[in-house]
Amino acid sequence: MEIHSITSFLNYYERVRERTNKLVKIIPPHQLDWSYMPGKFSIGDLIRHISSIERNMFAETIAGRQSKYAGCGKNLADGYENVLAYFNQMHEETLIIIGGLTEEDLQRRCLTPGNASLPVWKWLRALTEHEIHHRGQLYLYLNMVGINAPPMFGLTAEQVQAFSEKK
């Protein structure tokens, strides 16, 4: 997918975020610190990571600045309400930066933290892929703690199978 318009990208990205928000809102507060193994991201770490990397790496790079990503620990936000507030604040700040871009800026090259030079539109695409990747982890984590997450597009795989034509 090549991105040609800031407006169309922002509309798309907000739909991606809506699906992530549906998932984040069903996380039980008492499960925020749960991780499947010591030393791995907890549920809260995943939410802070999505937030922090969105704002402090992707948005900074898009703005022509160096990444200032400093991890995803509790020092950024601790406790359910604070983590949700951080998640929303970082997203709003990112939208302001992206919303200030022009169509010409999409072709401008930016330098990623790994020193790759690529057009801003490709970095925006990576931003969405990153969120979708970690949203998948959240689905798995919630399943592991016994929480039935809502289907992403309205139907579960089992429902699709049941509605599909039988051979």
Secondary structure, DSSP 4 states (H G I P E B T S, - for coil): -----HHHHHHHHHHHHHHHHHHHTTS-GGGTT--SSTTS--HHHHHHHHHHHIIIIIIHHHTTS--------TTT--SHHHHHHHHHHHHHHHHHHHHT--TGGGGSEEE-TTS-EEEHHHHHHHHHHHHHHHHHHHHHHHHHTT--PPPTTSS-HHHHHHHSPP-
